[in-house]
């Protein structure tokens, strides 16, 4: 299957040509895969300050799978920082040398045992731009067939298959606590409505 063209927003999420703040020094606080830096910088107003952040570079995919029968495939995943299990869409990091659609297909297979007949690129976004340079790519996976999931040892995931209207009722009711997953579903709604699936 040929992947679709990237969404028009994808090439726009790049650094500005000119930077108004000057980096004076940079100190690593943690190593890969989750690098954190503490930079000393000078703002455009001449104020000197420290900024702790995750630098630009890491990328991840967020996939909203929909079966041929019109069912949404969500997951319930335990998140250690929250000490809670929350509803999310399929998601994961893009590995070195991996393209966006390859990562999306891999994560779909790993987390819910899914394969898609069609991919629709959705807008990309920065999830937490105040302290993270991570870039998220959102995708809609259509005509998904489900098989055996292959989660990583560090993942505690339960597959949740719902009629699309129920998935969107949960989204509208604020029951999908994962921000990037909620935004992925929000952007997918127009395509699903246009195709008569919702």
N, C-alpha and C positions, 0 to 999 in steps of 0.2 A: 504494500500500500504506500502511495506517495504522500508524504506529509504535506499539510496545507502551507500556504505562504504565512510568514510571520504576521502577527497583528501590526497595524501601522504604528502603534505606540512603542513597540519593542526597540527600534533604533533610537528613540528619543531619550531614553534613560541613560544619559552619559554625563560626565563632568562638564561643567561650564569651561569655556576656553580661558577665561580670566577668573582668578580666585581673589575675592576681596579680603580673605584672612590669610595671614602669613604664618606658616608652621616654623617654629623656632627649634623645637626638638620633639622626638618621638621615642617612647619607651614601650616595648612589648610587655604586656601584663600576663598574657597566656599564649600558648603555642597552638598550632593547628590541631584539630580542624576548626576550632573556634577561637581565632585570634582576637584579642582585645588590645587596644593601644591607649596610652596616656600621652597626649600631645600637649606641649606648651605652645600657645599661639598668640598672635597679636591681631585683634579685630580691626575692621576698617576705621573705627573710632580711636584706635591707638590703645585700647584696653588689653592688658595681658591677662590671659586666663588659661586654665587647664581644662582639657576635654577628654573624657574617657568614652571610647566608642569602639564599635566593630567596623573595620575598614571596608571600603568598597571592594568587591571581588567575588565573595561567595554568591552562588545562585541556586535557586530551588524551583521546583515545579509544583503547581497545585492543580489537581485534576478532579473535575466533577464528572463521574461516570454515570451514564444513562443507558439502560438496557433497551433492546429492541421492543420489549413489552411496555416500555414507558415507565420503568422503575428507576428511582434514584438509588445510587449505591454510595452510602456514607460509611464512615467508620466510627467506632467508639474506641478511643485510645487513652491509655494511662499516661499522664504527663507528670513526671517526678517533681518539677519545680512547683506545680500547682497542688501536688498530692491529691489529684483528682482525675477521674476519667471523663473526657469530654467528647462531644460529637464534632467530627471534622470531615473534610474531604481527603482524598488520597493525596499524599504530598511526600516530598523528599528532595535531598540535595542532588545537584547535577555534578556528577563525578568528573575528574580530570579527563579530558579528551572525549567527553560524551556530549552529544548535541541535545537540544531541548526536547525534541520529540522522542529521542532514544531514552532519555531519562524518564519522561512521562510514561512511556510504554513499560519500562522496567518497574517503575513504582506501582503502576496499575496491576501488573502481574504479581509483584511481591505482596502487596497489601491486601488485595481482594481476589486474586487469582483471575483477573480480568484481561481480556483482549478486546480492542476496539476496531470497529469497521471504519470509523471516520473520526477525524480530529478537527476541532474548530479552535483556532487561536483566539484567545481573549486578551484584554488589556493587561500589560505588565504593570507592576507597581513596587514602590518601596514600602515595606511593612512597618518600619519604625524609624523614620528618617532622622529623628532627634538624636539617636545614638547608634544607628546601624546603617551600614552601606550595603546590606544584603539586598539582592534584587530577586523578586518573585515573578515567575511566568505562569499565568493562569490558562488552563485549557479545558475544553469541553470534550469528553470522549463519548461518542454515540455508537449505538448498535453493539453495546458491550455484552459479551458472553462471559459467564463466570465459571471458574474452575477452582482448583485447589490453591489457596493463598500460600505464599512462601515468605512470611515475615522474618526479619532479622531477629537474632537472639535477644537483642536489646528492646524489641518492640512487643507490647502487649496490646493487641488489636482484635476487636470484634467487628465483623462485617454486619452492616445494617442496610437491608434492602427495603425500600419504602416506595409507595406510589408517589409520583412527582408532586401532586398537590399536597400530600402530607409533608414531604420534605420542605416545600416552600411555606407551608403553614408554620413549621418549626422555625424556619429562618425568620419569617415575619413576626413570630412571637418572641424572638430573641433567645431561642433555645439552642442555637448553634453558637457556642461561646468562642470558637476559634475565629479571630478576625480575618485572616487571609482566606479561610474557607468560606466565610460569610460573603466576602467580597467576590470570590470566584463564582459562587452561586448567584449573586446579584448580577454579575456581568453575563452569566449564561442564560438568564431568564429571557432576555429579548430574543435570542436565537431559538430557544425552546418554544416560545409563544409564536414566533414567525413560522415555525414548522408544524404548528398545531399539536405539539406534544404536551403543552401546558395550557 
